Amino acid sequence: MKTIRIRFIDLHLFLTVFLLVITPSLPVLAQTPEALAEQIRTTYAEIGSISFSFSQTTGGQVAGRPRTGKGTALFAKDRGKHLMRWNYLLPDPQVVISDGTTVSMYFEKLNQMIVTDVDTAHTDILFSFFTATEPLSSHFAVLPADPETAADSGAGLQVLQLQPLDSDTQIKSIHLWTDSRSIIRRIDLLDYFDTHTTINLSNIEINPLDLTDEQDLSARFSFVPPDGTEIIRQ
C-alpha cells in the first residue's frame, strides 16, 4: 500500500505541480465540486510550465508551535517528463528537484541530500494535482468544502474538498482554492493527527520557460550539492 506523507521541509509533494498553457479565454467557473475538479485537471493538462512563490504554515497539537516557510517553485513538462524545483528560502535553505527520473531533496542545515526514484514521488498528493495525468476522482473523493473552511475563501476563489481514497494515507482531507482560470492559489491539508498545513501560492506565471531550450531546462532542473554532502539513496 502507498503511504502518502507530508513533510514540512519538502512538501514531498512535489509536490506535485507539473503543468501546461491556459486556454486563451477564461473558463466558466464550475458550479459543482466534480466539475471544478475536472476543470482543474484539464487546465493543468494544457500548461507547459509554471512558476510561483509560496508561503507555508504547519501547526497543530502534535506538530507543536506553528512553523513557517517561504520560497519559489518551478515546474515544466519536457517530452513526457515532469520537471520540478522547489527552492526553500526560509526557515532554512532547501532544494527539492526532479529531472524526471529522480527526485532529490537537499537540506543545507543537515548537510544531507536524499535521492529517490521519481515513481515513488508520483504517489505523493501534490504530485497528483499538478501532473494532471488522471482525474482527481481516481485518487480522491471529490466533495463540497467544509462550511467553516469555505467561509474562509477569498474574493473570486472557489474551493472544493478532497478526501484520499487510499486507506493507508496519513491525510484526512484537502481543500483546494482556485481562481477564475482554475489555477490553484491555496492548498490546505489536514492529517489524522490534526496537523494543519496551508500553502499559499502567489506571483504565478504560466509558461515562463522556452521548452525547446534543452540547455536551459537542464540547468534549471539539476542540482549539485556542496562537497562533503551526505547522499542517501532510497
Secondary structure, 3 states (H helix, E strand, C coil): CCCCCCCCCCCCCCCCCCCCCCCCCCCCCCCCHHHHHHHHHHHHHCCCEEEEEEEEEEEECCCEEEEEEEEEEEEEEECCEEEEEEEEEECCCEEEEECCCEEEEEECCCCEEEEEEHHHHCCCHHHHHHHCCCCHHHCEEEEECCHHHHCCCCCCCEEEEEEECCCCCCEEEEEEEECCCCCEEEEEEEECCCCEEEEEEEEEEECCCCCCCHHHHHHHCCCCCCCCCEEEEC
